[in-house]
Amino acid sequence: MQIGNGMEQVSVRKIKIVTIGGGTGQSTLLVGLKQNPWLDISALVTPYDSGGSSVKLRDRFGILPPGDIFRCILALAPEKDQPTLRNIFKRRLAYNHTLGNIFLLGAQAIYSDYQKAINEICKTFSANGQVFPVSLERSNLCAELDDGTYVKQETDIDQAIRNGRDIVRLFLDPVVDAHKQALKAIREADLICLGPGSFYTSVLAPLLTRGIQDALKATNAPIIFVMNLLTEGLGMTNYDCWKFYNTLSQYTGRRINRIVVNSLMPKKSLLQKYKTKENKSPVSVANISTDNKLFEIAPLWAKGRYARHDPGKLGDLISAIAYDLVGKGRISISDGR
């Protein structure tokens, strides 16, 4: 894009940012990022969901779980359309399926191609970005626990962590190949953002897909990790920022360039609710030096009754980090001739 009149022109190239994850965390990030017109957004979404409407449609019709995919599409839709789209497509119909999930199922039946169906819905909703499942093949997310047992399914892994089990190893059964367009997005990315989201089932799960880790190792694009607001159960009692960082590095196989951490705490009553009902607590930042440039510490907790990042603040912060890490090379000045 060229800006300016007369002899001198400023050429600005959009920053290609790839987000990898799933759940409400990824969609929250996308709501914030889409406000920046200088970002070219691609969302790579984990397809290993095993709960609710998504898995019922997967098992009955053989499609990939549509819930997180459709959530990302809605997140990228224009802000003025958000209330209407959310009210309509989040509504649950017969058998507890959301209209959004049914809509994606119907689109796939029409186009006989899952990615084509996603692309057409993105166009219909004027989504400010692209959405790709990390893989087009079905698989189950599995984990080996610290007591030597194994669990198979995303929801069982989350429950094991809440109940006090730590994850020794995370794996897919069967191992599946990455979607070619997801790999292409990573190869062409200027910046990659992991999280926020359930650490094992949304952040790490897509990295297990065959080809994703190799693609991350091959690219020079910096990686940002958005830390969760809370740990996820008794199994994560000892997880501070460094524990998250070291575990994530094992699954990416390469350096993490920046870690975003929340510093704003809500009312004590809200924290107590999460601790009592779900064994969740704020991620400790006690061992982070104030001059450690690996970490970006900012007040990101959104107002309200739930633990959510503020999408506007998070989007602004990621945009600032993007400019700091890669953005300066996006601008060039010519004489217009």
C-alpha positions, 0 to 999 in steps of 0.5 A: 500500500502506498501513501502520499502525494507528489514525488515522495511516496511511503510504501507500507506492507502489512505484517503477516501474523499467524495465530495458532490455538483454539477455544475462546482465547484465540477468538479473543485475540482475533477480536483485538488484532482485527482492529489493526488495518496493518495486520494480515491475519491467518488463524490456525485452529486446533481440530482436536476438540472432543466436547459438546456439539462439535464432537457430536457432529464429528462423530455423526457426519465425519467432519472436523469439529467446527466449534473453534473454527466458527468462533474464529470466523465470528471473531474476525467479522466486522465489529458492527456486525458482532452483536447480531452474528453472535446472537444468531449463530451462537444460539443452540438448536435441537440436540444442543447444536449451535446454529454456527456449527450447523451452518458450517456443516451445511456449507461443507455439504454444498462445497464438498470441501471443508476449507472451501466451506470455511473460505466462503463463510469468511467471505459471507461474514466479511472476515478480516483474515483467513481461518485454517484448521491445523489439519484436515484429518481426524485424530485424538489428543492423548496424554500420559499422566504423572501416575503412569496412566493415559487419557484419550480425548481433550476433555479428559486431559482437562479434567485430569489436570483439574484433579491434580495430574500433571502431563508427562507427554502429549501426543496424537493418535493417530499422528496426522499431517498438517494442512498444506495451507496452514504450513504455507501460512507459517512459511509466509508469516512475519510473526507467529502468536501462540495462545492464549488458551488452555495450555495443553489442549489449545496451545500445545495440541496443534504443535503436535501435528506432523509438519508444524514443528518443522515449519516453526523451526524453518521460519525466521518469524519471531514467536510470541506466547500469550500466557494464560491468566490462570493455571488450569487445575491442581495439576498446574499448581507449580506452573509459574511463567518459567514452567510454561516457557520451558514446556512450550519450548519443548513443543515448538523446538525453537526459541520463544521471542516474547512472552505476554503476561497479565499484571492486573488482578480482578476482585478477590471474590472472582479469584476465589470463585475460580480457586474453589470451583475449578482449582485455578489460580493466577500464573505467578510472575514472582520470578520475573526480573523487571528488566527481563526483555523476554516478558511483556507484563501489562494489565490485560484482565477484562472487566466482567464475571469471567477470566478473559483477556481484554481484546482491545488491550491485548490486540494493541499490545501484540500490534506494538510488539509486532512493530518492534520485532518486525514492523520497521522493515515494512516501511520504505520511502521512494521518490515516486518515479 
